[in-house]
Each structure stands twice: as structure tokens, then as C-alpha cells.
């Protein structure tokens, strides 16, 4: 009889835990899957593959920042970057 008592106590805990994990949002798992590394190089071009410094898609850091999502990584390759802003300085 004791064995059934222990099982009866553990069963609700196990089922409750399973429901708690099932109800958790998958945002962290989805974020990890949607992570992308954007490469910036002075010789970058949008037609490139974007998988390394030699094939970077972006030639300015600002362009890569504008294209990046919140979970992305921007890898700035060695070089000299000339950034400009559309808004005039005061």
C-alpha cells in the first residue's frame, strides 16, 4: 500500500512539470536557431555570400547594424571604414 501512496504523490508532480515545460514559450530555442553572423568588410557587397570576411555582404558597419536582428552577431573585418550619416551635424 505504501508503494501506491508514493506513486500517487509523484504522479501529479511529474504531470505538472511536463505541462510547465510544454507551456514554456519556445523563444529561446527559436532565437538560437535564427542566429546569424553578418560580416562587414570594406570590400563587402550585397551580392556576396556573406559567410566570411572575403565574402562579406556589407561594406559599412551601419548597413550591417540596420540589417541585423536582435540575436544576430556582427563581425567587423579588418580595414578602414568611412561611415556617413544622412542627418547633418549641429
C-alpha positions, -999 to +999 in steps of 0.1 A: +000+000+000+029+024+006+041+020-029+008+033-043+009+062-019+043+073-032+033+069-068+002+089-062+023+117-048+049+117-076+024+114-104+009+149-100+044+164-097+056+147-129+025+156-149+026+192-136+062+195-146+055+182-180+028+207-185+050+235-173+077+227-198+052+223-226+037+257-218+070+275-219+075+297-249+100+285-275+115+319-279+149+310-266+151+279-288+138+298-318+163+326-311+192+302-311+181+287-344+176+321-360+210+334-350+230+348-379+265+362-382+268+392-405+302+400-419+313+436-427+343+443-448+354+475-468+352+453-499+318+439-490+289+438-515+252+427-512+258+401-540+283+382-519+276+351-499+283+367-465+300+337-449+334+352-442+354+384-444+363+376-480+326+372-490+311+399-467+277+413-477+281+447-460+307+474-467+297+497-438+291+489-402+259+510-402+244+488-430+251+456-411+235+471-379+204+481-399+201+446-414+207+427-381+180+412-360+182+413-322+200+379-319+225+383-347+262+389-344+281+414-365+317+405-373+337+436-384+366+426-405+399+444-406+400+476-426+392+512-428+355+522-428+341+555-439+307+559-423+284+587-430+251+599-417+222+613-436+214+638-408+235+669-407+256+676-375+246+706-354 
